[in-house]
Amino acid sequence: MIEGETVPVPSAWMALPGRYGRAVARACDIGVALVVLVAADYYSAEYDLAVGGLMALCLLARRRFPGTVMAAVLVLCVAQFVLAGLGDMPLVSAPAAYDVAVLFAMMSVIHHSRTTWSPYLAGAVVLLATAAGTVGVPALGIEPFVDLEALLIFWGLTLTVWLTAFVLHTRRLYAESQAARAWHVEREQEQRVQLAAARERAEIARELHDVVAHSLAVMILQADGAECVLGKSPNMARSALQTIAATGRDAIDDMHRIVRVLREGDSDFADDDPPRRPVGLDEVRVVAERARTAGLTVDVSVEVEEGRLSSAEEMTAVRIVQESLTNVLRHAGSGAAVDIRLHEEQGTLLISVVDDGAGTLVGRGVGGHFGGNGLVGMRERVEFAGGSFEAGPRLGSGWHVRASIPTRTK
């Protein structure tokens, strides 16, 4: 269904809400029963009022048990004609105006039945019953009570009532189906909104993790180093403090960018704030240099032509390298050697980050564990870009991270 398409719904007279709808339906049932009862009271035979009253009583349950009600009314109608043929003085009048209860019962079957064959069966039964009036039913003592001209009139009336009821029944089913369809469309739209919000939250969480975890890891190691060399080498301590300051400023810049994403509809901030710091493949060397100042030995090779990657692909590559270096700092510590390789091959960006673990056996890293949210975030980034991701320990010591991302040339 096209979004924004007008969905037809039942009109007010067809679908009144709650107790009002039930009250109107009950009033209609009572009105139909009264019509039959008044018609029966018009006749003066001994059992006219009794037979008509029973028919009227049955019609009160026509909505809940339409098939049963029609069967009961037909049985009463047969009993009426049987009683009319007994003795010299008829006990009931037959045919009579209150036999209209048969048409009311047929309408109930058509309008309220949930099976597709019931409306056709109800119409066929009424037509056959009136046709039987031309020949009678000798086995039950019922004499012929209608001629061909009257039969055609009865059939015309029956078909008119049947078609009217069938049109109303079809309209009701159509309105119900459209209302159900609209309900499902609304639920699907709500689910899409929830899924979009969940994806956005996951993306923001990945960004926050990448920014905070990497920046804090570098800043902590630099602060520890500055503390160790503060008395012996003030220049090295000053360099470490400068790295801490630069890392903090970049982290704040990234945090501002993430906060601007959360400020939906706040155009003033979008216009007044300075443009965000671009995150491209050049950032890989910046991140690698900070890792070197934190004590890692980093070898970087970027073999990707300028302009071959979109900004989203470049950011994904940078975040994978950044998070991989963060994990090396956290688990292997300073002194580890890291080899970073980025190159494009047949429309695919291949990323490889391998470290030696500083000689530490797998499972004995800092903190006694590997990855966690960082690995989950990297995998989600790569899979969102349509690529594949692999991370795990190397034989002996160290860790490897490999990712392949299909590229779309800008």
PAPAVO-446547 format. One record per residue (C-alpha): z, x, y; residue in three letters; chain. Coordinates in steps of 0.05 Angstrom, whole numbers. Layout:
# PAPAVO-446547
+--------+--------+--------+------+------+
|      Z |      X |      Y | fido | kenu |
+--------+--------+--------+------+------+
|      Z |      X |      Y |  ala |    A |
...
+--------+--------+--------+------+------+
END
This chain:
# PAPAVO-446547
+--------+--------+--------+------+------+
|      Z |      X |      Y | fido | kenu |
+--------+--------+--------+------+------+
|      0 |      0 |      0 |  met |    A |
|    -18 |     26 |     69 |  ile |    A |
|     42 |     39 |    112 |  glu |    A |
|     46 |     -9 |    170 |  gly |    A |
|      8 |    -64 |    134 |  glu |    A |
|     35 |   -133 |    146 |  thr |    A |
|     68 |   -161 |     84 |  val |    A |
|     65 |   -237 |     76 |  pro |    A |
|    131 |   -268 |     59 |  val |    A |
|    151 |   -339 |     41 |  pro |    A |
|    153 |   -386 |     99 |  ser |    A |
|    220 |   -415 |    122 |  ala |    A |
|    210 |   -482 |     88 |  trp |    A |
|    195 |   -447 |     21 |  met |    A |
|    253 |   -398 |     20 |  ala |    A |
|    314 |   -421 |     58 |  leu |    A |
|    371 |   -371 |     55 |  pro |    A |
|    432 |   -378 |     10 |  gly |    A |
|    471 |   -442 |      8 |  arg |    A |
|    423 |   -478 |     55 |  tyr |    A |
|    365 |   -469 |      6 |  gly |    A |
|    408 |   -494 |    -51 |  arg |    A |
|    431 |   -555 |    -10 |  ala |    A |
|    359 |   -573 |      8 |  val |    A |
|    337 |   -566 |    -65 |  ala |    A |
|    394 |   -610 |    -88 |  arg |    A |
|    377 |   -662 |    -35 |  ala |    A |
|    305 |   -663 |    -59 |  cys |    A |
|    327 |   -673 |   -131 |  asp |    A |
|    372 |   -731 |   -111 |  ile |    A |
|    315 |   -761 |    -69 |  gly |    A |
|    267 |   -759 |   -128 |  val |    A |
|    319 |   -791 |   -174 |  ala |    A |
|    331 |   -846 |   -123 |  leu |    A |
|    257 |   -861 |   -118 |  val |    A |
|    255 |   -872 |   -194 |  val |    A |
|    319 |   -913 |   -193 |  leu |    A |
|    296 |   -958 |   -136 |  val |    A |
|    230 |   -969 |   -172 |  ala |    A |
|    267 |   -989 |   -236 |  ala |    A |
|    312 |  -1037 |   -197 |  asp |    A |
|    250 |  -1074 |   -174 |  tyr |    A |
|    238 |  -1101 |   -245 |  tyr |    A |
|    279 |  -1156 |   -276 |  ser |    A |
|    274 |  -1142 |   -351 |  ala |    A |
|    340 |  -1130 |   -387 |  glu |    A |
|    333 |  -1054 |   -398 |  tyr |    A |
|    289 |  -1033 |   -339 |  asp |    A |
|    346 |  -1008 |   -298 |  leu |    A |
|    377 |   -971 |   -358 |  ala |    A |
|    313 |   -936 |   -377 |  val |    A |
|    296 |   -920 |   -305 |  gly |    A |
|    367 |   -896 |   -292 |  gly |    A |
|    364 |   -848 |   -352 |  leu |    A |
|    297 |   -821 |   -326 |  met |    A |
|    327 |   -811 |   -257 |  ala |    A |
|    388 |   -777 |   -287 |  leu |    A |
|    344 |   -729 |   -326 |  cys |    A |
|    305 |   -710 |   -263 |  leu |    A |
|    369 |   -683 |   -231 |  leu |    A |
|    364 |   -624 |   -279 |  ala |    A |
|    289 |   -613 |   -270 |  arg |    A |
|    295 |   -545 |   -235 |  arg |    A |
|    339 |   -512 |   -286 |  arg |    A |
|    310 |   -543 |   -349 |  phe |    A |
|    239 |   -566 |   -331 |  pro |    A |
|    212 |   -566 |   -402 |  gly |    A |
|    272 |   -603 |   -431 |  thr |    A |
|    271 |   -654 |   -375 |  val |    A |
|    198 |   -670 |   -386 |  met |    A |
|    208 |   -678 |   -461 |  ala |    A |
|    267 |   -725 |   -448 |  ala |    A |
|    227 |   -767 |   -397 |  val |    A |
|    169 |   -772 |   -446 |  leu |    A |
|    216 |   -795 |   -501 |  val |    A |
|    245 |   -848 |   -455 |  leu |    A |
|    175 |   -869 |   -435 |  cys |    A |
|    156 |   -879 |   -509 |  val |    A |
|    220 |   -918 |   -520 |  ala |    A |
|    202 |   -961 |   -460 |  gln |    A |
|    135 |   -981 |   -491 |  phe |    A |
|    166 |   -992 |   -559 |  val |    A |
|    219 |  -1039 |   -529 |  leu |    A |
|    165 |  -1074 |   -490 |  ala |    A |
|    130 |  -1093 |   -554 |  gly |    A |
|    191 |  -1122 |   -590 |  leu |    A |
|    200 |  -1197 |   -592 |  gly |    A |
|    171 |  -1251 |   -551 |  asp |    A |
|    209 |  -1233 |   -488 |  met |    A |
|    198 |  -1159 |   -469 |  pro |    A |
|    263 |  -1121 |   -461 |  leu |    A |
|    231 |  -1074 |   -410 |  val |    A |
|    169 |  -1074 |   -367 |  ser |    A |
|    112 |  -1029 |   -389 |  ala |    A |
|     77 |   -998 |   -355 |  pro |    A |
|    122 |   -996 |   -294 |  ala |    A |
|    126 |   -961 |   -227 |  ala |    A |
|    186 |   -920 |   -249 |  tyr |    A |
|    140 |   -885 |   -300 |  asp |    A |
|    124 |   -841 |   -241 |  val |    A |
|    183 |   -800 |   -269 |  ala |    A |
|    132 |   -771 |   -317 |  val |    A |
|     92 |   -742 |   -259 |  leu |    A |
|    155 |   -715 |   -226 |  phe |    A |
|    174 |   -682 |   -292 |  ala |    A |
|    104 |   -652 |   -299 |  met |    A |
|    108 |   -625 |   -228 |  met |    A |
|    175 |   -592 |   -245 |  ser |    A |
|    145 |   -558 |   -306 |  val |    A |
|     87 |   -531 |   -265 |  ile |    A |
|    129 |   -508 |   -206 |  his |    A |
|    191 |   -481 |   -240 |  his |    A |
|    167 |   -457 |   -308 |  ser |    A |
|    162 |   -381 |   -317 |  arg |    A |
|    110 |   -382 |   -373 |  thr |    A |
|     35 |   -383 |   -358 |  thr |    A |
|     17 |   -436 |   -410 |  trp |    A |
|     70 |   -488 |   -392 |  ser |    A |
|     32 |   -519 |   -332 |  pro |    A |
|    -31 |   -529 |   -375 |  tyr |    A |
|      9 |   -558 |   -432 |  leu |    A |
|     46 |   -607 |   -386 |  ala |    A |
|    -19 |   -631 |   -355 |  gly |    A |
|    -53 |   -639 |   -423 |  ala |    A |
|      6 |   -679 |   -451 |  val |    A |
|      5 |   -729 |   -393 |  val |    A |
|    -71 |   -737 |   -398 |  leu |    A |
|    -68 |   -749 |   -473 |  leu |    A |
|    -10 |   -797 |   -465 |  ala |    A |
|    -48 |   -840 |   -416 |  thr |    A |
|   -111 |   -836 |   -459 |  ala |    A |
|    -70 |   -862 |   -518 |  ala |    A |
|    -58 |   -925 |   -476 |  gly |    A |
|   -130 |   -947 |   -487 |  thr |    A |
|   -120 |   -953 |   -562 |  val |    A |
|    -44 |   -960 |   -569 |  gly |    A |
|      0 |   -931 |   -623 |  val |    A |
|      4 |   -983 |   -679 |  pro |    A |
|     54 |   -942 |   -719 |  ala |    A |
|    105 |   -951 |   -663 |  leu |    A |
|     84 |  -1022 |   -646 |  gly |    A |
|     53 |  -1001 |   -580 |  ile |    A |
|     -7 |  -1043 |   -561 |  glu |    A |
|    -64 |  -1019 |   -516 |  pro |    A |
|    -40 |  -1026 |   -444 |  phe |    A |
|    -96 |   -995 |   -402 |  val |    A |
|   -171 |  -1004 |   -396 |  asp |    A |
|   -223 |   -951 |   -380 |  leu |    A |
|   -222 |   -965 |   -305 |  glu |    A |
|   -147 |   -959 |   -301 |  ala |    A |
|   -149 |   -897 |   -345 |  leu |    A |
|   -195 |   -863 |   -295 |  leu |    A |
|   -147 |   -881 |   -239 |  ile |    A |
|    -88 |   -853 |   -278 |  phe |    A |
|   -126 |   -790 |   -294 |  trp |    A |
|   -147 |   -781 |   -222 |  gly |    A |
|    -75 |   -789 |   -199 |  leu |    A |
|    -50 |   -742 |   -253 |  thr |    A |
|   -101 |   -688 |   -236 |  leu |    A |
|    -86 |   -694 |   -161 |  thr |    A |
|    -12 |   -685 |   -174 |  val |    A |
|    -24 |   -629 |   -223 |  trp |    A |
|    -69 |   -590 |   -175 |  leu |    A |
|    -21 |   -600 |   -117 |  thr |    A |
|     38 |   -574 |   -159 |  ala |    A |
|     -3 |   -517 |   -186 |  phe |    A |
|    -24 |   -494 |   -116 |  val |    A |
|     48 |   -495 |    -93 |  leu |    A |
|     69 |   -458 |   -156 |  his |    A |
|     16 |   -404 |   -144 |  thr |    A |
|     36 |   -397 |    -72 |  arg |    A |
|    109 |   -389 |    -91 |  arg |    A |
|     93 |   -335 |   -142 |  leu |    A |
|     49 |   -300 |    -92 |  tyr |    A |
|    102 |   -302 |    -39 |  ala |    A |
|    155 |   -276 |    -88 |  glu |    A |
|    109 |   -219 |   -110 |  ser |    A |
|     95 |   -199 |    -38 |  gln |    A |
|    169 |   -201 |    -21 |  ala |    A |
|    185 |   -158 |    -82 |  ala |    A |
|    129 |   -111 |    -64 |  arg |    A |
|    155 |   -105 |      7 |  ala |    A |
|    224 |    -91 |    -21 |  trp |    A |
|    198 |    -35 |    -66 |  his |    A |
|    157 |     -6 |     -8 |  val |    A |
|    220 |     -5 |     35 |  glu |    A |
|    260 |     29 |    -21 |  arg |    A |
|    204 |     81 |    -31 |  glu |    A |
|    203 |     95 |     44 |  gln |    A |
|    279 |    105 |     44 |  glu |    A |
|    273 |    151 |    -16 |  gln |    A |
|    218 |    192 |     18 |  arg |    A |
|    261 |    198 |     80 |  val |    A |
|    320 |    220 |     38 |  gln |    A |
|    278 |    271 |      0 |  leu |    A |
|    249 |    298 |     65 |  ala |    A |
|    319 |    304 |     93 |  ala |    A |
|    343 |    339 |     30 |  ala |    A |
|    284 |    388 |     33 |  arg |    A |
|    299 |    402 |    107 |  glu |    A |
|    373 |    414 |     92 |  arg |    A |
|    354 |    461 |     36 |  ala |    A |
|    306 |    499 |     81 |  glu |    A |
|    358 |    505 |    136 |  ile |    A |
|    410 |    527 |     85 |  ala |    A |
|    362 |    582 |     61 |  arg |    A |
|    349 |    605 |    132 |  glu |    A |
|    424 |    607 |    147 |  leu |    A |
|    438 |    645 |     83 |  his |    A |
|    384 |    696 |     96 |  asp |    A |
|    404 |    707 |    168 |  val |    A |
|    479 |    709 |    159 |  val |    A |
|    482 |    745 |     92 |  ala |    A |
|    434 |    801 |    111 |  his |    A |
|    461 |    811 |    181 |  ser |    A |
|    534 |    811 |    159 |  leu |    A |
|    519 |    859 |    101 |  ala |    A |
|    486 |    909 |    148 |  val |    A |
|    540 |    901 |    202 |  met |    A |
|    597 |    910 |    153 |  ile |    A |
|    568 |    973 |    123 |  leu |    A |
|    553 |   1001 |    192 |  gln |    A |
|    623 |    984 |    216 |  ala |    A |
|    654 |   1019 |    155 |  asp |    A |
|    610 |   1080 |    167 |  gly |    A |
|    627 |   1082 |    241 |  ala |    A |
|    701 |   1080 |    224 |  glu |    A |
|    693 |   1138 |    176 |  cys |    A |
|    656 |   1184 |    224 |  val |    A |
|    687 |   1161 |    289 |  leu |    A |
|    731 |   1223 |    297 |  gly |    A |
|    682 |   1273 |    265 |  lys |    A |
|    615 |   1252 |    292 |  ser |    A |
|    616 |   1207 |    354 |  pro |    A |
|    540 |   1207 |    357 |  asn |    A |
|    534 |   1177 |    287 |  met |    A |
|    588 |   1126 |    303 |  ala |    A |
|    551 |   1107 |    367 |  arg |    A |
|    486 |   1099 |    328 |  ser |    A |
|    521 |   1054 |    278 |  ala |    A |
|    550 |   1012 |    333 |  leu |    A |
|    481 |   1006 |    366 |  gln |    A |
|    453 |    982 |    299 |  thr |    A |
|    509 |    931 |    294 |  ile |    A |
|    494 |    905 |    363 |  ala |    A |
|    419 |    901 |    350 |  ala |    A |
|    430 |    865 |    284 |  thr |    A |
|    478 |    817 |    317 |  gly |    A |
|    429 |    801 |    373 |  arg |    A |
|    373 |    787 |    323 |  asp |    A |
|    419 |    744 |    282 |  ala |    A |
|    438 |    703 |    343 |  ile |    A |
|    365 |    695 |    360 |  asp |    A |
|    351 |    669 |    290 |  asp |    A |
|    411 |    623 |    294 |  met |    A |
|    386 |    595 |    360 |  his |    A |
|    319 |    581 |    327 |  arg |    A |
|    353 |    543 |    270 |  ile |    A |
|    396 |    504 |    318 |  val |    A |
|    334 |    483 |    358 |  arg |    A |
|    306 |    454 |    293 |  val |    A |
|    368 |    412 |    286 |  leu |    A |
|    362 |    385 |    357 |  arg |    A |
|    310 |    333 |    343 |  glu |    A |
|    283 |    298 |    404 |  gly |    A |
|    319 |    344 |    453 |  asp |    A |
|    258 |    365 |    493 |  ser |    A |
|    299 |    398 |    548 |  asp |    A |
|    323 |    452 |    502 |  phe |    A |
|    253 |    461 |    474 |  ala |    A |
|    224 |    472 |    543 |  asp |    A |
|    279 |    514 |    574 |  asp |    A |
|    296 |    560 |    515 |  asp |    A |
|    258 |    625 |    510 |  pro |    A |
|    205 |    630 |    455 |  pro |    A |
|    233 |    647 |    387 |  arg |    A |
|    228 |    718 |    359 |  arg |    A |
|    166 |    721 |    315 |  pro |    A |
|    178 |    737 |    242 |  val |    A |
|    117 |    774 |    214 |  gly |    A |
|    102 |    830 |    165 |  leu |    A |
|    123 |    881 |    218 |  asp |    A |
|    193 |    855 |    208 |  glu |    A |
|    193 |    885 |    137 |  val |    A |
|    195 |    955 |    167 |  arg |    A |
|    250 |    934 |    216 |  val |    A |
|    292 |    907 |    159 |  val |    A |
|    279 |    969 |    117 |  ala |    A |
|    300 |   1014 |    175 |  glu |    A |
|    365 |    977 |    182 |  arg |    A |
|    377 |    985 |    108 |  ala |    A |
|    366 |   1059 |    115 |  arg |    A |
|    418 |   1063 |    170 |  thr |    A |
|    465 |   1027 |    123 |  ala |    A |
|    457 |   1082 |     72 |  gly |    A |
|    399 |   1060 |     28 |  leu |    A |
|    338 |   1103 |     12 |  thr |    A |
|    280 |   1056 |     25 |  val |    A |
|    206 |   1068 |     11 |  asp |    A |
|    160 |   1015 |     41 |  val |    A |
|     87 |   1003 |     28 |  ser |    A |
|     51 |    944 |     61 |  val |    A |
|    -23 |    939 |     42 |  glu |    A |
|    -43 |    873 |     73 |  val |    A |
|    -98 |    866 |    125 |  glu |    A |
|    -77 |    838 |    191 |  glu |    A |
|    -93 |    764 |    198 |  gly |    A |
|    -98 |    752 |    124 |  arg |    A |
|    -32 |    714 |    119 |  leu |    A |
|     -7 |    652 |    154 |  ser |    A |
|     58 |    655 |    193 |  ser |    A |
|     94 |    616 |    138 |  ala |    A |
|     70 |    665 |     85 |  glu |    A |
|     92 |    724 |    127 |  glu |    A |
|    160 |    694 |    138 |  met |    A |
|    168 |    680 |     64 |  thr |    A |
|    151 |    753 |     48 |  ala |    A |
|    200 |    779 |    100 |  val |    A |
|    256 |    734 |     75 |  arg |    A |
|    246 |    756 |      3 |  ile |    A |
|    249 |    830 |     23 |  val |    A |
|    308 |    817 |     68 |  gln |    A |
|    348 |    780 |     15 |  glu |    A |
|    331 |    832 |    -37 |  ser |    A |
|    357 |    888 |      7 |  leu |    A |
|    419 |    847 |     22 |  thr |    A |
|    433 |    841 |    -53 |  asn |    A |
|    423 |    916 |    -61 |  val |    A |
|    474 |    930 |     -6 |  leu |    A |
|    523 |    880 |    -35 |  arg |    A |
|    518 |    900 |   -108 |  his |    A |
|    493 |    972 |   -111 |  ala |    A |
|    522 |    995 |    -45 |  gly |    A |
|    499 |   1053 |     -2 |  ser |    A |
|    464 |   1110 |    -37 |  gly |    A |
|    416 |   1065 |    -76 |  ala |    A |
|    342 |   1078 |    -73 |  ala |    A |
|    296 |   1018 |    -62 |  val |    A |
|    220 |   1014 |    -70 |  asp |    A |
|    185 |    958 |    -31 |  ile |    A |
|    112 |    941 |    -45 |  arg |    A |
|     71 |    887 |    -12 |  leu |    A |
|     -3 |    881 |    -25 |  his |    A |
|    -57 |    828 |    -31 |  glu |    A |
|    -99 |    822 |    -93 |  glu |    A |
|   -152 |    769 |   -105 |  gln |    A |
|   -123 |    718 |    -57 |  gly |    A |
|    -51 |    730 |    -79 |  thr |    A |
|      5 |    765 |    -42 |  leu |    A |
|     45 |    808 |    -91 |  leu |    A |
|    115 |    827 |    -71 |  ile |    A |
|    157 |    878 |   -110 |  ser |    A |
|    227 |    902 |    -92 |  val |    A |
|    258 |    950 |   -143 |  val |    A |
|    323 |    989 |   -136 |  asp |    A |
|    357 |   1040 |   -180 |  asp |    A |
|    426 |   1010 |   -172 |  gly |    A |
|    453 |   1077 |   -148 |  ala |    A |
|    461 |   1095 |   -221 |  gly |    A |
|    507 |   1036 |   -234 |  thr |    A |
|    496 |   1001 |   -300 |  leu |    A |
|    474 |    929 |   -298 |  val |    A |
|    534 |    882 |   -296 |  gly |    A |
|    578 |    934 |   -261 |  arg |    A |
|    553 |    922 |   -191 |  gly |    A |
|    596 |    909 |   -130 |  val |    A |
|    633 |    844 |   -140 |  gly |    A |
|    615 |    842 |   -214 |  gly |    A |
|    558 |    793 |   -206 |  his |    A |
|    487 |    788 |   -181 |  phe |    A |
|    449 |    742 |   -134 |  gly |    A |
|    473 |    671 |   -132 |  gly |    A |
|    450 |    629 |    -73 |  asn |    A |
|    403 |    685 |    -50 |  gly |    A |
|    363 |    685 |   -115 |  leu |    A |
|    360 |    609 |   -114 |  val |    A |
|    335 |    610 |    -42 |  gly |    A |
|    282 |    662 |    -58 |  met |    A |
|    257 |    623 |   -118 |  arg |    A |
|    254 |    558 |    -77 |  glu |    A |
|    215 |    592 |    -21 |  arg |    A |
|    164 |    620 |    -70 |  val |    A |
|    156 |    556 |   -110 |  glu |    A |
|    149 |    516 |    -46 |  phe |    A |
|     91 |    562 |    -27 |  ala |    A |
|     59 |    550 |    -96 |  gly |    A |
|     75 |    618 |   -125 |  gly |    A |
|    117 |    648 |   -180 |  ser |    A |
|    182 |    686 |   -177 |  phe |    A |
|    218 |    734 |   -224 |  glu |    A |
|    283 |    772 |   -216 |  ala |    A |
|    326 |    809 |   -265 |  gly |    A |
|    360 |    874 |   -285 |  pro |    A |
|    321 |    937 |   -303 |  arg |    A |
|    333 |    977 |   -365 |  leu |    A |
|    393 |   1021 |   -352 |  gly |    A |
|    410 |   1011 |   -279 |  ser |    A |
|    379 |    974 |   -221 |  gly |    A |
|    347 |    908 |   -206 |  trp |    A |
|    276 |    883 |   -195 |  his |    A |
|    249 |    825 |   -155 |  val |    A |
|    176 |    805 |   -161 |  arg |    A |
|    139 |    747 |   -129 |  ala |    A |
|     67 |    725 |   -124 |  ser |    A |
|     45 |    677 |    -69 |  ile |    A |
|    -26 |    648 |    -62 |  pro |    A |
|    -52 |    664 |      7 |  thr |    A |
|    -90 |    621 |     56 |  arg |    A |
|   -129 |    662 |    106 |  thr |    A |
|   -115 |    643 |    178 |  lys |    A |
+--------+--------+--------+------+------+
END
